[in-house]
Amino acid sequence: SWRISARVEGSHYLSFTLNIKIHKLKVKDSFRLKCAKDLSSVTIWFDKVPNIDLQIDTTIALGILPIPLSILQESIALRVRAAFLGWLKRSLVYPNTMEFPCLRKAS
């Protein structure tokens, strides 16, 4: 399965940590694929913003004490989801495309 984890640490009078785990990513839509004539690369894109489903888990702590503030955790999850969708639109929704190299060109 696919997963990203990040940890932010800091202090402002008290030390704090924020752990974010993004996992169970599902993209539900069709995408387009174009191969270069020499098969050196593949370009992909979506015609419209795809439906995505992902799980975002957050853990917030002050010092060593976990803070179970579901409102804050939900707010962080919404911001992470919005940032992911923004990246997806900027990177993979037409007219934006992403190119991946496939085969090395013969020298």
NUFI-814398 format. One record per atom (N, C-alpha, C, CB): residue number from 0; atom name; x, y, z negated. Coordinates in nm, 3 decimals. Last residue first. Glycine has a CB too. Layout:
BEGIN
> NUM / CA / X / Y / Z $
...
//
This chain:
BEGIN
> 106 / N / 2.256 / 0.523 / 2.752 $
> 106 / CA / 2.356 / 0.627 / 2.778 $
> 106 / C / 2.435 / 0.597 / 2.903 $
> 106 / CB / 2.449 / 0.641 / 2.660 $
> 105 / N / 1.903 / 0.492 / 2.717 $
> 105 / CA / 2.029 / 0.432 / 2.761 $
> 105 / C / 2.130 / 0.542 / 2.792 $
> 105 / CB / 2.007 / 0.340 / 2.886 $
> 104 / N / 1.735 / 0.607 / 2.429 $
> 104 / CA / 1.760 / 0.620 / 2.572 $
> 104 / C / 1.895 / 0.558 / 2.604 $
> 104 / CB / 1.757 / 0.770 / 2.616 $
> 103 / N / 1.575 / 0.399 / 2.196 $
> 103 / CA / 1.688 / 0.486 / 2.230 $
> 103 / C / 1.704 / 0.489 / 2.380 $
> 103 / CB / 1.818 / 0.437 / 2.161 $
> 102 / N / 1.227 / 0.414 / 2.133 $
> 102 / CA / 1.343 / 0.343 / 2.187 $
> 102 / C / 1.454 / 0.442 / 2.215 $
> 102 / CB / 1.308 / 0.266 / 2.315 $
> 101 / N / 1.083 / 0.614 / 1.966 $
> 101 / CA / 1.063 / 0.468 / 1.970 $
> 101 / C / 1.189 / 0.394 / 2.010 $
> 101 / CB / 0.950 / 0.432 / 2.065 $
> 100 / N / 1.002 / 0.901 / 1.767 $
> 100 / CA / 1.094 / 0.833 / 1.860 $
> 100 / C / 1.071 / 0.682 / 1.853 $
> 100 / CB / 1.242 / 0.867 / 1.827 $
> 99 / N / 0.692 / 1.062 / 1.757 $
> 99 / CA / 0.780 / 0.967 / 1.691 $
> 99 / C / 0.873 / 0.904 / 1.793 $
> 99 / CB / 0.699 / 0.858 / 1.617 $
> 98 / N / 0.520 / 1.366 / 1.718 $
> 98 / CA / 0.595 / 1.276 / 1.806 $
> 98 / C / 0.691 / 1.190 / 1.724 $
> 98 / CB / 0.672 / 1.356 / 1.914 $
> 97 / N / 0.205 / 1.494 / 1.668 $
> 97 / CA / 0.328 / 1.448 / 1.602 $
> 97 / C / 0.393 / 1.344 / 1.691 $
> 97 / CB / 0.299 / 1.390 / 1.459 $
> 96 / N / 0.024 / 1.798 / 1.744 $
> 96 / CA / 0.056 / 1.657 / 1.763 $
> 96 / C / 0.183 / 1.623 / 1.686 $
> 96 / CB / 0.074 / 1.624 / 1.914 $
> 95 / N / -0.239 / 2.032 / 1.771 $
> 95 / CA / -0.116 / 1.989 / 1.703 $
> 95 / C / -0.098 / 1.839 / 1.720 $
> 95 / CB / -0.121 / 2.027 / 1.552 $
> 94 / N / -0.483 / 2.113 / 1.873 $
> 94 / CA / -0.374 / 2.093 / 1.967 $
> 94 / C / -0.241 / 2.054 / 1.902 $
> 94 / CB / -0.354 / 2.219 / 2.046 $
> 93 / N / -0.558 / 1.808 / 1.706 $
> 93 / CA / -0.534 / 1.876 / 1.833 $
> 93 / C / -0.568 / 2.024 / 1.824 $
> 93 / CB / -0.617 / 1.810 / 1.945 $
> 92 / N / -0.403 / 1.742 / 1.404 $
> 92 / CA / -0.533 / 1.766 / 1.469 $
> 92 / C / -0.509 / 1.855 / 1.590 $
> 92 / CB / -0.636 / 1.832 / 1.370 $
> 91 / N / -0.155 / 1.716 / 1.275 $
> 91 / CA / -0.206 / 1.605 / 1.355 $
> 91 / C / -0.341 / 1.627 / 1.422 $
> 91 / CB / -0.216 / 1.487 / 1.269 $
> 90 / N / -0.068 / 1.948 / 1.135 $
> 90 / CA / 0.029 / 1.854 / 1.192 $
> 90 / C / -0.030 / 1.756 / 1.293 $
> 90 / CB / 0.093 / 1.778 / 1.084 $
> 89 / N / -0.269 / 2.101 / 1.029 $
> 89 / CA / -0.156 / 2.170 / 1.092 $
> 89 / C / -0.065 / 2.075 / 1.169 $
> 89 / CB / -0.074 / 2.242 / 0.988 $
> 88 / N / -0.435 / 1.899 / 0.920 $
> 88 / CA / -0.485 / 1.987 / 1.027 $
> 88 / C / -0.371 / 2.053 / 1.102 $
> 88 / CB / -0.578 / 2.095 / 0.969 $
> 87 / N / -0.259 / 1.793 / 0.726 $
> 87 / CA / -0.312 / 1.708 / 0.832 $
> 87 / C / -0.362 / 1.791 / 0.950 $
> 87 / CB / -0.425 / 1.621 / 0.778 $
> 86 / N / -0.223 / 2.013 / 0.558 $
> 86 / CA / -0.109 / 1.958 / 0.631 $
> 86 / C / -0.156 / 1.874 / 0.749 $
> 86 / CB / -0.021 / 1.873 / 0.537 $
> 85 / N / -0.488 / 2.034 / 0.464 $
> 85 / CA / -0.426 / 2.145 / 0.536 $
> 85 / C / -0.308 / 2.098 / 0.617 $
> 85 / CB / -0.382 / 2.254 / 0.440 $
> 84 / N / -0.512 / 1.791 / 0.326 $
> 84 / CA / -0.597 / 1.817 / 0.444 $
> 84 / C / -0.540 / 1.931 / 0.528 $
> 84 / CB / -0.741 / 1.850 / 0.402 $
> 83 / N / -0.324 / 1.841 / 0.122 $
> 83 / CA / -0.305 / 1.729 / 0.214 $
> 83 / C / -0.387 / 1.750 / 0.341 $
> 83 / CB / -0.343 / 1.596 / 0.147 $
> 82 / N / -0.445 / 2.059 / -0.006 $
> 82 / CA / -0.312 / 2.076 / 0.055 $
> 82 / C / -0.285 / 1.964 / 0.155 $
> 82 / CB / -0.202 / 2.077 / -0.054 $
> 81 / N / -0.680 / 1.936 / -0.097 $
> 81 / CA / -0.689 / 2.047 / -0.002 $
> 81 / C / -0.555 / 2.070 / 0.068 $
> 81 / CB / -0.734 / 2.176 / -0.074 $
> 80 / N / -0.567 / 1.752 / -0.278 $
> 80 / CA / -0.644 / 1.703 / -0.163 $
> 80 / C / -0.654 / 1.812 / -0.056 $
> 80 / CB / -0.786 / 1.659 / -0.208 $
> 79 / N / -0.457 / 1.932 / -0.463 $
> 79 / CA / -0.368 / 1.839 / -0.391 $
> 79 / C / -0.439 / 1.788 / -0.266 $
> 79 / CB / -0.327 / 1.719 / -0.482 $
> 78 / N / -0.692 / 2.056 / -0.555 $
> 78 / CA / -0.588 / 2.135 / -0.488 $
> 78 / C / -0.492 / 2.046 / -0.408 $
> 78 / CB / -0.510 / 2.217 / -0.591 $
> 77 / N / -0.825 / 1.838 / -0.673 $
> 77 / CA / -0.888 / 1.910 / -0.561 $
> 77 / C / -0.785 / 1.992 / -0.484 $
> 77 / CB / -1.000 / 2.001 / -0.613 $
> 76 / N / -0.642 / 1.772 / -0.877 $
> 76 / CA / -0.670 / 1.675 / -0.771 $
> 76 / C / -0.734 / 1.742 / -0.650 $
> 76 / CB / -0.763 / 1.564 / -0.824 $
> 75 / N / -0.664 / 2.003 / -1.035 $
> 75 / CA / -0.536 / 1.970 / -0.972 $
> 75 / C / -0.559 / 1.874 / -0.856 $
> 75 / CB / -0.437 / 1.909 / -1.075 $
> 74 / N / -0.932 / 1.974 / -1.116 $
> 74 / CA / -0.890 / 2.093 / -1.043 $
> 74 / C / -0.759 / 2.068 / -0.969 $
> 74 / CB / -0.874 / 2.212 / -1.139 $
> 73 / N / -0.920 / 1.735 / -1.260 $
> 73 / CA / -1.002 / 1.742 / -1.138 $
> 73 / C / -0.963 / 1.862 / -1.053 $
> 73 / CB / -1.152 / 1.751 / -1.174 $
> 72 / N / -0.757 / 1.820 / -1.473 $
> 72 / CA / -0.712 / 1.711 / -1.386 $
> 72 / C / -0.790 / 1.711 / -1.254 $
> 72 / CB / -0.729 / 1.576 / -1.457 $
> 71 / N / -0.922 / 2.013 / -1.589 $
> 71 / CA / -0.793 / 2.052 / -1.535 $
> 71 / C / -0.741 / 1.946 / -1.438 $
> 71 / CB / -0.692 / 2.075 / -1.647 $
> 70 / N / -1.133 / 1.845 / -1.667 $
> 70 / CA / -1.160 / 1.960 / -1.580 $
> 70 / C / -1.030 / 2.005 / -1.513 $
> 70 / CB / -1.223 / 2.078 / -1.660 $
> 69 / N / -1.016 / 1.662 / -1.842 $
> 69 / CA / -1.063 / 1.614 / -1.712 $
> 69 / C / -1.090 / 1.729 / -1.616 $
> 69 / CB / -1.190 / 1.531 / -1.729 $
> 68 / N / -0.761 / 1.661 / -2.038 $
> 68 / CA / -0.854 / 1.763 / -1.990 $
> 68 / C / -0.901 / 1.727 / -1.850 $
> 68 / CB / -0.786 / 1.904 / -1.990 $
> 67 / N / -0.594 / 1.514 / -2.233 $
> 67 / CA / -0.699 / 1.454 / -2.153 $
> 67 / C / -0.805 / 1.556 / -2.107 $
> 67 / CB / -0.766 / 1.342 / -2.232 $
> 66 / N / -0.259 / 1.534 / -2.256 $
> 66 / CA / -0.375 / 1.622 / -2.266 $
> 66 / C / -0.485 / 1.566 / -2.175 $
> 66 / CB / -0.337 / 1.771 / -2.226 $
> 65 / N / -0.017 / 1.358 / -2.449 $
> 65 / CA / -0.099 / 1.367 / -2.329 $
> 65 / C / -0.222 / 1.455 / -2.355 $
> 65 / CB / -0.141 / 1.226 / -2.282 $
> 64 / N / 0.265 / 1.485 / -2.607 $
> 64 / CA / 0.122 / 1.456 / -2.627 $
> 64 / C / 0.045 / 1.468 / -2.496 $
> 64 / CB / 0.063 / 1.551 / -2.730 $
> 63 / N / 0.521 / 1.565 / -2.598 $
> 63 / CA / 0.499 / 1.423 / -2.575 $
> 63 / C / 0.351 / 1.384 / -2.586 $
> 63 / CB / 0.581 / 1.342 / -2.674 $
> 62 / N / 0.467 / 1.869 / -2.448 $
> 62 / CA / 0.564 / 1.793 / -2.527 $
> 62 / C / 0.547 / 1.647 / -2.495 $
> 62 / CB / 0.547 / 1.819 / -2.679 $
> 61 / N / 0.171 / 1.810 / -2.308 $
> 61 / CA / 0.243 / 1.918 / -2.376 $
> 61 / C / 0.338 / 1.850 / -2.472 $
> 61 / CB / 0.146 / 2.018 / -2.452 $
> 60 / N / 0.088 / 1.660 / -1.997 $
> 60 / CA / 0.130 / 1.646 / -2.137 $
> 60 / C / 0.196 / 1.775 / -2.183 $
> 60 / CB / 0.226 / 1.527 / -2.154 $
> 59 / N / -0.122 / 1.503 / -1.763 $
> 59 / CA / -0.067 / 1.629 / -1.813 $
> 59 / C / -0.030 / 1.609 / -1.959 $
> 59 / CB / -0.169 / 1.748 / -1.796 $
> 58 / N / -0.157 / 1.316 / -1.481 $
> 58 / CA / -0.134 / 1.307 / -1.624 $
> 58 / C / -0.065 / 1.436 / -1.666 $
> 58 / CB / -0.048 / 1.181 / -1.662 $
> 57 / N / -0.372 / 1.218 / -1.216 $
> 57 / CA / -0.285 / 1.318 / -1.279 $
> 57 / C / -0.275 / 1.290 / -1.428 $
> 57 / CB / -0.338 / 1.462 / -1.255 $
> 56 / N / -0.432 / 1.058 / -0.913 $
> 56 / CA / -0.428 / 1.045 / -1.058 $
> 56 / C / -0.331 / 1.149 / -1.113 $
> 56 / CB / -0.387 / 0.901 / -1.102 $
> 55 / N / -0.625 / 1.033 / -0.638 $
> 55 / CA / -0.525 / 1.119 / -0.699 $
> 55 / C / -0.537 / 1.106 / -0.850 $
> 55 / CB / -0.541 / 1.268 / -0.654 $
> 54 / N / -0.693 / 0.843 / -0.354 $
> 54 / CA / -0.708 / 0.854 / -0.498 $
> 54 / C / -0.593 / 0.937 / -0.553 $
> 54 / CB / -0.714 / 0.714 / -0.565 $
> 53 / N / -0.866 / 0.916 / -0.053 $
> 53 / CA / -0.744 / 0.891 / -0.127 $
> 53 / C / -0.772 / 0.909 / -0.275 $
> 53 / CB / -0.630 / 0.984 / -0.081 $
> 52 / N / -0.988 / 0.924 / 0.264 $
> 52 / CA / -1.021 / 0.884 / 0.129 $
> 52 / C / -0.889 / 0.856 / 0.061 $
> 52 / CB / -1.118 / 0.758 / 0.125 $
> 51 / N / -1.091 / 1.125 / 0.537 $
> 51 / CA / -0.987 / 1.061 / 0.457 $
> 51 / C / -1.043 / 1.027 / 0.320 $
> 51 / CB / -0.863 / 1.152 / 0.444 $
> 50 / N / -1.187 / 1.165 / 0.865 $
> 50 / CA / -1.235 / 1.141 / 0.729 $
> 50 / C / -1.125 / 1.071 / 0.653 $
> 50 / CB / -1.368 / 1.056 / 0.728 $
> 49 / N / -0.994 / 1.399 / 1.066 $
> 49 / CA / -1.046 / 1.266 / 1.030 $
> 49 / C / -1.103 / 1.264 / 0.888 $
> 49 / CB / -0.936 / 1.161 / 1.044 $
> 48 / N / -1.071 / 1.668 / 1.266 $
> 48 / CA / -1.020 / 1.632 / 1.133 $
> 48 / C / -1.079 / 1.496 / 1.094 $
> 48 / CB / -1.055 / 1.742 / 1.026 $
> 47 / N / -1.037 / 1.560 / 1.609 $
> 47 / CA / -1.101 / 1.639 / 1.503 $
> 47 / C / -1.043 / 1.594 / 1.369 $
> 47 / CB / -1.259 / 1.622 / 1.505 $
> 46 / N / -0.856 / 1.418 / 1.755 $
> 46 / CA / -0.933 / 1.522 / 1.823 $
> 46 / C / -1.003 / 1.614 / 1.724 $
> 46 / CB / -1.036 / 1.459 / 1.916 $
> 45 / N / -0.527 / 1.356 / 1.633 $
> 45 / CA / -0.671 / 1.337 / 1.617 $
> 45 / C / -0.741 / 1.449 / 1.693 $
> 45 / CB / -0.713 / 1.337 / 1.465 $
> 44 / N / -0.230 / 1.212 / 1.778 $
> 44 / CA / -0.309 / 1.323 / 1.728 $
> 44 / C / -0.454 / 1.279 / 1.711 $
> 44 / CB / -0.300 / 1.444 / 1.823 $
> 43 / N / 0.107 / 1.115 / 1.870 $
> 43 / CA / -0.027 / 1.085 / 1.819 $
> 43 / C / -0.095 / 1.214 / 1.775 $
> 43 / CB / -0.021 / 0.983 / 1.702 $
> 42 / N / 0.347 / 0.994 / 2.094 $
> 42 / CA / 0.285 / 1.112 / 2.036 $
> 42 / C / 0.144 / 1.074 / 1.992 $
> 42 / CB / 0.282 / 1.232 / 2.137 $
> 41 / N / 0.649 / 0.821 / 2.111 $
> 41 / CA / 0.503 / 0.809 / 2.107 $
> 41 / C / 0.451 / 0.935 / 2.039 $
> 41 / CB / 0.456 / 0.678 / 2.031 $
> 40 / N / 0.942 / 0.775 / 2.318 $
> 40 / CA / 0.867 / 0.834 / 2.207 $
> 40 / C / 0.717 / 0.807 / 2.223 $
> 40 / CB / 0.892 / 0.986 / 2.199 $
> 39 / N / 1.050 / 0.632 / 2.520 $
> 39 / CA / 1.143 / 0.683 / 2.420 $
> 39 / C / 1.071 / 0.744 / 2.300 $
> 39 / CB / 1.235 / 0.786 / 2.482 $
> 38 / N / 0.927 / 0.531 / 2.744 $
> 38 / CA / 0.898 / 0.469 / 2.615 $
> 38 / C / 0.994 / 0.514 / 2.504 $
> 38 / CB / 0.905 / 0.318 / 2.628 $
> 37 / N / 0.938 / 0.682 / 2.968 $
> 37 / CA / 1.052 / 0.593 / 2.944 $
> 37 / C / 1.041 / 0.520 / 2.809 $
> 37 / CB / 1.183 / 0.672 / 2.949 $
> 36 / N / 0.703 / 0.828 / 2.942 $
> 36 / CA / 0.720 / 0.737 / 3.056 $
> 36 / C / 0.833 / 0.638 / 3.034 $
> 36 / CB / 0.745 / 0.817 / 3.183 $
> 35 / N / 0.573 / 0.823 / 2.607 $
> 35 / CA / 0.659 / 0.883 / 2.709 $
> 35 / C / 0.680 / 0.780 / 2.820 $
> 35 / CB / 0.796 / 0.930 / 2.648 $
> 34 / N / 0.235 / 0.764 / 2.520 $
> 34 / CA / 0.372 / 0.716 / 2.526 $
> 34 / C / 0.448 / 0.792 / 2.634 $
> 34 / CB / 0.377 / 0.563 / 2.553 $
> 33 / N / -0.008 / 0.876 / 2.303 $
> 33 / CA / 0.051 / 0.896 / 2.435 $
> 33 / C / 0.197 / 0.853 / 2.429 $
> 33 / CB / 0.039 / 1.046 / 2.482 $
> 32 / N / -0.312 / 0.837 / 2.139 $
> 32 / CA / -0.173 / 0.796 / 2.145 $
> 32 / C / -0.124 / 0.815 / 2.289 $
> 32 / CB / -0.155 / 0.650 / 2.098 $
> 31 / N / -0.556 / 0.955 / 1.909 $
> 31 / CA / -0.506 / 0.939 / 2.045 $
> 31 / C / -0.357 / 0.910 / 2.040 $
> 31 / CB / -0.535 / 1.065 / 2.132 $
> 30 / N / -0.772 / 0.796 / 1.669 $
> 30 / CA / -0.665 / 0.889 / 1.706 $
> 30 / C / -0.624 / 0.860 / 1.850 $
> 30 / CB / -0.543 / 0.878 / 1.609 $
> 29 / N / -1.074 / 0.779 / 1.483 $
> 29 / CA / -0.993 / 0.738 / 1.598 $
> 29 / C / -0.886 / 0.842 / 1.623 $
> 29 / CB / -1.080 / 0.719 / 1.724 $
> 28 / N / -1.098 / 0.725 / 1.127 $
> 28 / CA / -1.132 / 0.794 / 1.251 $
> 28 / C / -1.043 / 0.741 / 1.362 $
> 28 / CB / -1.117 / 0.949 / 1.237 $
> 27 / N / -1.015 / 0.733 / 0.825 $
> 27 / CA / -1.125 / 0.668 / 0.896 $
> 27 / C / -1.163 / 0.752 / 1.017 $
> 27 / CB / -1.246 / 0.647 / 0.803 $
> 26 / N / -0.754 / 0.652 / 0.623 $
> 26 / CA / -0.793 / 0.746 / 0.727 $
> 26 / C / -0.895 / 0.675 / 0.814 $
> 26 / CB / -0.668 / 0.796 / 0.812 $
> 25 / N / -0.679 / 0.619 / 0.288 $
> 25 / CA / -0.749 / 0.559 / 0.400 $
> 25 / C / -0.788 / 0.671 / 0.496 $
> 25 / CB / -0.875 / 0.479 / 0.352 $
> 24 / N / -0.463 / 0.564 / 0.021 $
> 24 / CA / -0.497 / 0.652 / 0.132 $
> 24 / C / -0.563 / 0.572 / 0.243 $
> 24 / CB / -0.371 / 0.725 / 0.184 $
> 23 / N / -0.388 / 0.478 / -0.240 $
> 23 / CA / -0.508 / 0.425 / -0.174 $
> 23 / C / -0.556 / 0.517 / -0.063 $
> 23 / CB / -0.620 / 0.404 / -0.276 $
> 22 / N / -0.250 / 0.773 / -0.404 $
> 22 / CA / -0.247 / 0.635 / -0.355 $
> 22 / C / -0.381 / 0.597 / -0.295 $
> 22 / CB / -0.210 / 0.537 / -0.468 $
> 21 / N / -0.055 / 0.993 / -0.578 $
> 21 / CA / -0.150 / 0.985 / -0.466 $
> 21 / C / -0.139 / 0.843 / -0.411 $
> 21 / CB / -0.121 / 1.095 / -0.354 $
> 20 / N / 0.000 / 1.122 / -0.889 $
> 20 / CA / 0.015 / 1.000 / -0.810 $
> 20 / C / -0.096 / 0.998 / -0.704 $
> 20 / CB / 0.009 / 0.872 / -0.900 $
> 19 / N / 0.170 / 1.349 / -1.086 $
> 19 / CA / 0.067 / 1.333 / -0.984 $
> 19 / C / 0.098 / 1.208 / -0.904 $
> 19 / CB / 0.058 / 1.459 / -0.891 $
> 18 / N / 0.233 / 1.483 / -1.400 $
> 18 / CA / 0.258 / 1.370 / -1.310 $
> 18 / C / 0.140 / 1.359 / -1.214 $
> 18 / CB / 0.279 / 1.237 / -1.390 $
> 17 / N / 0.369 / 1.738 / -1.570 $
> 17 / CA / 0.255 / 1.707 / -1.484 $
> 17 / C / 0.298 / 1.596 / -1.391 $
> 17 / CB / 0.205 / 1.834 / -1.404 $
> 16 / N / 0.466 / 1.855 / -1.890 $
> 16 / CA / 0.490 / 1.773 / -1.772 $
> 16 / C / 0.358 / 1.751 / -1.699 $
> 16 / CB / 0.556 / 1.637 / -1.811 $
> 15 / N / 0.614 / 2.109 / -2.096 $
> 15 / CA / 0.499 / 2.040 / -2.038 $
> 15 / C / 0.546 / 1.955 / -1.922 $
> 15 / CB / 0.389 / 2.140 / -1.993 $
> 14 / N / 0.715 / 2.274 / -2.397 $
> 14 / CA / 0.749 / 2.199 / -2.276 $
> 14 / C / 0.623 / 2.127 / -2.227 $
> 14 / CB / 0.865 / 2.097 / -2.303 $
> 13 / N / 0.613 / 2.604 / -2.488 $
> 13 / CA / 0.611 / 2.460 / -2.511 $
> 13 / C / 0.653 / 2.389 / -2.382 $
> 13 / CB / 0.469 / 2.411 / -2.559 $
> 12 / N / 0.702 / 2.854 / -2.381 $
> 12 / CA / 0.683 / 2.837 / -2.524 $
> 12 / C / 0.681 / 2.689 / -2.564 $
> 12 / CB / 0.553 / 2.904 / -2.568 $
> 11 / N / 0.704 / 2.695 / -2.119 $
> 11 / CA / 0.662 / 2.833 / -2.144 $
> 11 / C / 0.613 / 2.831 / -2.289 $
> 11 / CB / 0.548 / 2.885 / -2.040 $
> 10 / N / 0.866 / 2.469 / -1.905 $
> 10 / CA / 0.835 / 2.514 / -2.039 $
> 10 / C / 0.798 / 2.662 / -2.036 $
> 10 / CB / 0.954 / 2.491 / -2.134 $
> 9 / N / 0.844 / 2.166 / -1.708 $
> 9 / CA / 0.875 / 2.306 / -1.732 $
> 9 / C / 0.848 / 2.342 / -1.875 $
> 9 / CB / 0.796 / 2.396 / -1.639 $
> 8 / N / 0.819 / 1.934 / -1.440 $
> 8 / CA / 0.848 / 1.961 / -1.581 $
> 8 / C / 0.881 / 2.108 / -1.596 $
> 8 / CB / 0.965 / 1.872 / -1.633 $
> 7 / N / 0.642 / 1.720 / -1.233 $
> 7 / CA / 0.684 / 1.859 / -1.254 $
> 7 / C / 0.705 / 1.877 / -1.403 $
> 7 / CB / 0.578 / 1.961 / -1.197 $
> 6 / N / 0.658 / 1.452 / -1.013 $
> 6 / CA / 0.660 / 1.494 / -1.154 $
> 6 / C / 0.714 / 1.636 / -1.160 $
> 6 / CB / 0.747 / 1.397 / -1.242 $
> 5 / N / 0.482 / 1.236 / -0.790 $
> 5 / CA / 0.561 / 1.357 / -0.814 $
> 5 / C / 0.551 / 1.391 / -0.962 $
> 5 / CB / 0.513 / 1.477 / -0.726 $
> 4 / N / 0.439 / 0.973 / -0.557 $
> 4 / CA / 0.436 / 1.019 / -0.696 $
> 4 / C / 0.525 / 1.141 / -0.709 $
> 4 / CB / 0.481 / 0.907 / -0.793 $
> 3 / N / 0.248 / 0.810 / -0.315 $
> 3 / CA / 0.344 / 0.918 / -0.342 $
> 3 / C / 0.327 / 0.956 / -0.489 $
> 3 / CB / 0.321 / 1.043 / -0.247 $
> 2 / N / 0.189 / 0.510 / -0.129 $
> 2 / CA / 0.176 / 0.587 / -0.252 $
> 2 / C / 0.285 / 0.695 / -0.258 $
> 2 / CB / 0.185 / 0.494 / -0.375 $
> 1 / N / 0.031 / 0.235 / 0.031 $
> 1 / CA / 0.100 / 0.363 / 0.046 $
> 1 / C / 0.080 / 0.445 / -0.079 $
> 1 / CB / 0.050 / 0.439 / 0.171 $
> 0 / N / 0.084 / -0.119 / 0.000 $
> 0 / CA / 0.000 / 0.000 / 0.000 $
> 0 / C / 0.088 / 0.125 / 0.000 $
> 0 / CB / -0.095 / 0.000 / -0.122 $
//
